[in-house]
Amino acid sequence: MNAFIRDLVIRYVLRRQHPDLAEADFSPFAVAKGFRELRLTVWNLVKDTVLIGVGVMSAAFGLESFLLPRGFIDGGATGVALMGTQLTGLPLPLLLALINAPFVYLAYRMIGRSFAIRTALGIVALATVVATVHMPVVTEDKLLVAIFGGFFLGAGIGLAVRGGGVIDGTEVLAIAVSRRLHTTVGDVITAINVVIFAVAASLLTVEVALYSMITYLAASRTMDFVIEGIEEYTSVMIISSHYDEISRMITEELERGITVLRGKRGVGSHGPRHDVDVLYCVITRLEVGRLTEAIEKIDPNAFVVMSPVKDITGGLVKKRRHKH
C-alpha cells in the first residue's frame, strides 16, 4: 500500500473512528482493515449512484413516452403530480419537486441523513431529466400506455430503492402514518391510492382513473420484482430422528449451509419431553422439490416447515462453497 492511499485511509476512515490516536499508532492491520472499509464505501457509492441514475432515466421514460401524452396518472406522489399538471397546467418537474419536498424532510427525521440526501438528489434528478430531456411517444394505445408506463415507472422507483433512496415519497409518508396509527405500511399506501384514484375519477374521468389503476398495478408489481430480485428464497425447518443424515445431505449434496437449533419435544401439557435437534436452512425455490424428495427418502415421517424469504445476505445460498 503506497503512502498516498495509506494517508487517505487514516484521514477519512481511521481518524473518524479513533480521533485521539496519532498516525504512528495505527497498526498495519488497522490500516488494511480501514482500506477495505474505504474500498467498500467507494464501491457502494458508485453502485448506488448508477442504480439511482438508471432508475431516474427509466421513470422519466415511463412518464414522458407513455403517461404524460395520454394524461394517465399513477399512485403516490408521482400520481398527485401528474394529476396536478393536468388540472393546473403547472409543469410536472416543478410539481414533482414541490410535492416530494416534505417527504425528504420526513426521510431525514425518520430514516437518516444519507437516505434523505439520496432521495433529494434522485427527485431533483428526475425533475431535471423530465424538464430537459424530451423523449418520443412510443404508442397511442391506451392499454399499452397504462401497462408499459407503469412498468418503466415502477422499474425506476425500484432501482432507486435498491440504490438507497426513493424518487416517490409515498412510502416515507406511509411509514410515518403507520407508526402513529399502528397500522401496516401496505394498508396506508392502499388508503392513499384509493383517495388518489377516487379524486382522479371525479376531477378527470372514470376512464382515466381505471386506466391509471392498471398503471399503478403494473408499477407496483414491477417495483416489487426489482426490489426483491428474481430469485425467491425459502427457509426450511426440519425435525427428524435422522437429523445427522439429513444434515449431511443438505451440506454435501445441496451444498447449502445449515444451522442446528436446540429444542424440546413434547406431547400435551403432561406428555414426555426430550431434547431435539432442529435443522434450519435457506434454499432457493428451485431447490424445494429436490430437498423434499431427499428428505422423503431419508425419513418419511420428518416434520418439515417452509416459509418464504424475500432476501438474504451472506451464507451459502447466494454463493456456493468451494470444493477442495
Contacts in CASP RR format, 6 or more apart in sequence:
PFRMAT RR
TARGET T0000
AUTHOR 0000-0000-0000
METHOD contacts of the structure
MODEL  1
MNAFIRDLVIRYVLRRQHPDLAEADFSPFAVAKGFRELRLTVWNLVKDTV
LIGVGVMSAAFGLESFLLPRGFIDGGATGVALMGTQLTGLPLPLLLALIN
APFVYLAYRMIGRSFAIRTALGIVALATVVATVHMPVVTEDKLLVAIFGG
FFLGAGIGLAVRGGGVIDGTEVLAIAVSRRLHTTVGDVITAINVVIFAVA
ASLLTVEVALYSMITYLAASRTMDFVIEGIEEYTSVMIISSHYDEISRMI
TEELERGITVLRGKRGVGSHGPRHDVDVLYCVITRLEVGRLTEAIEKIDP
NAFVVMSPVKDITGGLVKKRRHKH
1 9 0 8 1.000
1 31 0 8 1.000
1 32 0 8 1.000
1 35 0 8 1.000
5 35 0 8 1.000
6 31 0 8 1.000
6 35 0 8 1.000
8 38 0 8 1.000
9 31 0 8 1.000
9 34 0 8 1.000
9 35 0 8 1.000
9 38 0 8 1.000
10 23 0 8 1.000
10 26 0 8 1.000
10 31 0 8 1.000
12 38 0 8 1.000
13 34 0 8 1.000
13 35 0 8 1.000
13 37 0 8 1.000
13 38 0 8 1.000
14 21 0 8 1.000
14 26 0 8 1.000
14 30 0 8 1.000
14 31 0 8 1.000
14 34 0 8 1.000
18 25 0 8 1.000
18 26 0 8 1.000
47 163 0 8 1.000
48 118 0 8 1.000
48 163 0 8 1.000
48 164 0 8 1.000
51 159 0 8 1.000
51 160 0 8 1.000
51 162 0 8 1.000
51 163 0 8 1.000
51 164 0 8 1.000
52 118 0 8 1.000
52 121 0 8 1.000
52 122 0 8 1.000
52 125 0 8 1.000
52 159 0 8 1.000
52 160 0 8 1.000
52 163 0 8 1.000
52 164 0 8 1.000
52 165 0 8 1.000
52 167 0 8 1.000
53 122 0 8 1.000
53 125 0 8 1.000
53 159 0 8 1.000
53 160 0 8 1.000
54 156 0 8 1.000
54 159 0 8 1.000
55 155 0 8 1.000
55 156 0 8 1.000
55 157 0 8 1.000
55 158 0 8 1.000
55 159 0 8 1.000
55 160 0 8 1.000
55 167 0 8 1.000
56 122 0 8 1.000
56 125 0 8 1.000
56 126 0 8 1.000
56 129 0 8 1.000
56 156 0 8 1.000
56 160 0 8 1.000
56 167 0 8 1.000
57 129 0 8 1.000
58 152 0 8 1.000
58 153 0 8 1.000
58 154 0 8 1.000
58 155 0 8 1.000
58 156 0 8 1.000
58 159 0 8 1.000
59 78 0 8 1.000
59 126 0 8 1.000
59 152 0 8 1.000
59 153 0 8 1.000
59 154 0 8 1.000
59 155 0 8 1.000
59 156 0 8 1.000
59 157 0 8 1.000
59 160 0 8 1.000
59 167 0 8 1.000
60 126 0 8 1.000
60 129 0 8 1.000
60 130 0 8 1.000
60 133 0 8 1.000
60 135 0 8 1.000
61 135 0 8 1.000
61 152 0 8 1.000
62 148 0 8 1.000
62 149 0 8 1.000
62 150 0 8 1.000
62 151 0 8 1.000
62 152 0 8 1.000
62 153 0 8 1.000
63 78 0 8 1.000
63 82 0 8 1.000
63 92 0 8 1.000
63 130 0 8 1.000
63 149 0 8 1.000
63 153 0 8 1.000
64 130 0 8 1.000
64 133 0 8 1.000
64 134 0 8 1.000
64 135 0 8 1.000
65 135 0 8 1.000
65 136 0 8 1.000
65 137 0 8 1.000
65 138 0 8 1.000
65 149 0 8 1.000
65 152 0 8 1.000
66 72 0 8 1.000
66 137 0 8 1.000
66 138 0 8 1.000
66 139 0 8 1.000
66 145 0 8 1.000
66 148 0 8 1.000
66 149 0 8 1.000
66 150 0 8 1.000
66 152 0 8 1.000
67 73 0 8 1.000
67 74 0 8 1.000
67 82 0 8 1.000
67 145 0 8 1.000
67 149 0 8 1.000
67 150 0 8 1.000
67 153 0 8 1.000
67 215 0 8 1.000
68 82 0 8 1.000
68 85 0 8 1.000
68 92 0 8 1.000
69 137 0 8 1.000
69 140 0 8 1.000
69 145 0 8 1.000
70 140 0 8 1.000
70 142 0 8 1.000
70 145 0 8 1.000
70 211 0 8 1.000
71 82 0 8 1.000
71 86 0 8 1.000
71 208 0 8 1.000
72 82 0 8 1.000
72 142 0 8 1.000
72 145 0 8 1.000
72 146 0 8 1.000
72 149 0 8 1.000
72 208 0 8 1.000
72 211 0 8 1.000
72 212 0 8 1.000
72 215 0 8 1.000
73 79 0 8 1.000
73 82 0 8 1.000
73 83 0 8 1.000
73 86 0 8 1.000
73 196 0 8 1.000
73 200 0 8 1.000
73 204 0 8 1.000
73 208 0 8 1.000
73 212 0 8 1.000
73 215 0 8 1.000
74 82 0 8 1.000
74 150 0 8 1.000
74 153 0 8 1.000
74 212 0 8 1.000
74 215 0 8 1.000
74 216 0 8 1.000
74 219 0 8 1.000
75 170 0 8 1.000
75 192 0 8 1.000
75 193 0 8 1.000
75 196 0 8 1.000
75 197 0 8 1.000
75 212 0 8 1.000
75 215 0 8 1.000
75 216 0 8 1.000
75 219 0 8 1.000
76 168 0 8 1.000
76 169 0 8 1.000
76 170 0 8 1.000
76 189 0 8 1.000
76 192 0 8 1.000
76 193 0 8 1.000
76 196 0 8 1.000
77 96 0 8 1.000
77 99 0 8 1.000
77 100 0 8 1.000
77 103 0 8 1.000
77 168 0 8 1.000
77 169 0 8 1.000
77 170 0 8 1.000
77 173 0 8 1.000
78 96 0 8 1.000
78 153 0 8 1.000
78 167 0 8 1.000
78 168 0 8 1.000
79 196 0 8 1.000
79 212 0 8 1.000
80 95 0 8 1.000
80 99 0 8 1.000
80 196 0 8 1.000
81 92 0 8 1.000
81 95 0 8 1.000
81 96 0 8 1.000
81 99 0 8 1.000
82 92 0 8 1.000
83 196 0 8 1.000
83 199 0 8 1.000
83 200 0 8 1.000
83 203 0 8 1.000
83 204 0 8 1.000
84 90 0 8 1.000
84 95 0 8 1.000
85 91 0 8 1.000
85 92 0 8 1.000
85 95 0 8 1.000
86 204 0 8 1.000
87 203 0 8 1.000
87 204 0 8 1.000
91 131 0 8 1.000
92 127 0 8 1.000
92 130 0 8 1.000
93 127 0 8 1.000
93 128 0 8 1.000
93 130 0 8 1.000
93 131 0 8 1.000
94 127 0 8 1.000
96 123 0 8 1.000
96 126 0 8 1.000
96 127 0 8 1.000
96 130 0 8 1.000
97 123 0 8 1.000
97 124 0 8 1.000
97 127 0 8 1.000
100 119 0 8 1.000
100 123 0 8 1.000
100 167 0 8 1.000
100 168 0 8 1.000
100 169 0 8 1.000
103 119 0 8 1.000
103 166 0 8 1.000
103 169 0 8 1.000
103 170 0 8 1.000
103 172 0 8 1.000
103 173 0 8 1.000
104 116 0 8 1.000
104 119 0 8 1.000
104 120 0 8 1.000
104 123 0 8 1.000
105 116 0 8 1.000
106 172 0 8 1.000
106 173 0 8 1.000
106 176 0 8 1.000
107 115 0 8 1.000
107 116 0 8 1.000
107 119 0 8 1.000
107 166 0 8 1.000
107 169 0 8 1.000
107 172 0 8 1.000
108 115 0 8 1.000
108 116 0 8 1.000
110 172 0 8 1.000
110 175 0 8 1.000
110 176 0 8 1.000
111 172 0 8 1.000
111 175 0 8 1.000
115 164 0 8 1.000
115 165 0 8 1.000
118 163 0 8 1.000
118 164 0 8 1.000
118 165 0 8 1.000
119 165 0 8 1.000
119 166 0 8 1.000
119 167 0 8 1.000
119 169 0 8 1.000
119 172 0 8 1.000
122 160 0 8 1.000
122 165 0 8 1.000
122 167 0 8 1.000
123 167 0 8 1.000
125 167 0 8 1.000
126 167 0 8 1.000
138 148 0 8 1.000
139 145 0 8 1.000
139 148 0 8 1.000
142 211 0 8 1.000
143 211 0 8 1.000
143 214 0 8 1.000
145 211 0 8 1.000
146 211 0 8 1.000
146 212 0 8 1.000
146 214 0 8 1.000
146 215 0 8 1.000
146 218 0 8 1.000
147 214 0 8 1.000
147 215 0 8 1.000
147 218 0 8 1.000
148 218 0 8 1.000
149 215 0 8 1.000
149 218 0 8 1.000
149 219 0 8 1.000
150 215 0 8 1.000
150 216 0 8 1.000
150 218 0 8 1.000
150 219 0 8 1.000
150 222 0 8 1.000
151 218 0 8 1.000
151 219 0 8 1.000
151 222 0 8 1.000
153 215 0 8 1.000
153 219 0 8 1.000
154 218 0 8 1.000
154 219 0 8 1.000
154 220 0 8 1.000
154 222 0 8 1.000
154 223 0 8 1.000
154 226 0 8 1.000
155 222 0 8 1.000
155 223 0 8 1.000
155 226 0 8 1.000
156 167 0 8 1.000
156 223 0 8 1.000
156 226 0 8 1.000
157 166 0 8 1.000
157 167 0 8 1.000
157 168 0 8 1.000
157 219 0 8 1.000
157 223 0 8 1.000
158 222 0 8 1.000
158 223 0 8 1.000
158 226 0 8 1.000
158 227 0 8 1.000
159 226 0 8 1.000
160 166 0 8 1.000
160 167 0 8 1.000
161 223 0 8 1.000
161 226 0 8 1.000
161 227 0 8 1.000
162 226 0 8 1.000
162 227 0 8 1.000
166 172 0 8 1.000
170 189 0 8 1.000
170 192 0 8 1.000
171 185 0 8 1.000
171 189 0 8 1.000
173 188 0 8 1.000
173 192 0 8 1.000
174 185 0 8 1.000
174 186 0 8 1.000
174 188 0 8 1.000
174 189 0 8 1.000
174 192 0 8 1.000
175 185 0 8 1.000
177 183 0 8 1.000
177 188 0 8 1.000
178 184 0 8 1.000
178 185 0 8 1.000
178 186 0 8 1.000
178 187 0 8 1.000
178 188 0 8 1.000
181 188 0 8 1.000
193 216 0 8 1.000
197 209 0 8 1.000
197 212 0 8 1.000
197 213 0 8 1.000
197 216 0 8 1.000
198 209 0 8 1.000
200 208 0 8 1.000
200 209 0 8 1.000
200 212 0 8 1.000
201 208 0 8 1.000
201 209 0 8 1.000
228 310 0 8 1.000
228 311 0 8 1.000
229 311 0 8 1.000
231 284 0 8 1.000
231 285 0 8 1.000
232 284 0 8 1.000
232 285 0 8 1.000
232 308 0 8 1.000
232 309 0 8 1.000
232 310 0 8 1.000
233 282 0 8 1.000
233 283 0 8 1.000
233 284 0 8 1.000
233 285 0 8 1.000
233 308 0 8 1.000
233 309 0 8 1.000
233 310 0 8 1.000
233 311 0 8 1.000
233 312 0 8 1.000
233 317 0 8 1.000
234 282 0 8 1.000
234 283 0 8 1.000
234 284 0 8 1.000
234 285 0 8 1.000
234 288 0 8 1.000
234 306 0 8 1.000
234 307 0 8 1.000
234 308 0 8 1.000
234 309 0 8 1.000
235 280 0 8 1.000
235 281 0 8 1.000
235 282 0 8 1.000
235 306 0 8 1.000
235 307 0 8 1.000
235 308 0 8 1.000
235 309 0 8 1.000
236 279 0 8 1.000
236 280 0 8 1.000
236 281 0 8 1.000
236 282 0 8 1.000
236 283 0 8 1.000
236 291 0 8 1.000
236 304 0 8 1.000
236 305 0 8 1.000
236 306 0 8 1.000
237 278 0 8 1.000
237 279 0 8 1.000
237 280 0 8 1.000
237 304 0 8 1.000
237 305 0 8 1.000
237 306 0 8 1.000
238 246 0 8 1.000
238 278 0 8 1.000
238 279 0 8 1.000
238 280 0 8 1.000
238 281 0 8 1.000
238 295 0 8 1.000
238 302 0 8 1.000
238 303 0 8 1.000
238 304 0 8 1.000
239 265 0 8 1.000
239 276 0 8 1.000
239 278 0 8 1.000
239 279 0 8 1.000
239 302 0 8 1.000
239 303 0 8 1.000
239 304 0 8 1.000
240 246 0 8 1.000
240 279 0 8 1.000
240 295 0 8 1.000
240 298 0 8 1.000
240 299 0 8 1.000
240 301 0 8 1.000
240 302 0 8 1.000
240 303 0 8 1.000
241 299 0 8 1.000
242 298 0 8 1.000
242 299 0 8 1.000
242 302 0 8 1.000
243 260 0 8 1.000
243 277 0 8 1.000
243 279 0 8 1.000
245 298 0 8 1.000
245 299 0 8 1.000
246 279 0 8 1.000
246 294 0 8 1.000
246 295 0 8 1.000
246 298 0 8 1.000
246 299 0 8 1.000
246 302 0 8 1.000
247 258 0 8 1.000
247 260 0 8 1.000
247 279 0 8 1.000
249 294 0 8 1.000
249 295 0 8 1.000
249 298 0 8 1.000
250 256 0 8 1.000
250 257 0 8 1.000
250 258 0 8 1.000
250 279 0 8 1.000
250 281 0 8 1.000
250 291 0 8 1.000
251 257 0 8 1.000
251 258 0 8 1.000
253 294 0 8 1.000
254 283 0 8 1.000
254 287 0 8 1.000
254 290 0 8 1.000
254 291 0 8 1.000
254 294 0 8 1.000
255 316 0 8 1.000
255 320 0 8 1.000
255 321 0 8 1.000
256 281 0 8 1.000
256 282 0 8 1.000
256 283 0 8 1.000
256 287 0 8 1.000
256 316 0 8 1.000
256 317 0 8 1.000
257 281 0 8 1.000
257 315 0 8 1.000
257 316 0 8 1.000
257 317 0 8 1.000
257 321 0 8 1.000
258 279 0 8 1.000
258 280 0 8 1.000
258 281 0 8 1.000
259 279 0 8 1.000
259 280 0 8 1.000
259 281 0 8 1.000
260 277 0 8 1.000
260 278 0 8 1.000
260 279 0 8 1.000
260 280 0 8 1.000
261 277 0 8 1.000
261 278 0 8 1.000
261 279 0 8 1.000
261 280 0 8 1.000
262 275 0 8 1.000
262 276 0 8 1.000
262 277 0 8 1.000
262 278 0 8 1.000
263 275 0 8 1.000
263 276 0 8 1.000
263 277 0 8 1.000
263 278 0 8 1.000
264 273 0 8 1.000
264 274 0 8 1.000
264 275 0 8 1.000
264 276 0 8 1.000
265 273 0 8 1.000
265 274 0 8 1.000
265 275 0 8 1.000
265 276 0 8 1.000
266 272 0 8 1.000
266 273 0 8 1.000
266 274 0 8 1.000
282 309 0 8 1.000
282 312 0 8 1.000
282 317 0 8 1.000
283 291 0 8 1.000
283 317 0 8 1.000
284 317 0 8 1.000
288 306 0 8 1.000
292 304 0 8 1.000
295 302 0 8 1.000
295 304 0 8 1.000
312 318 0 8 1.000
END
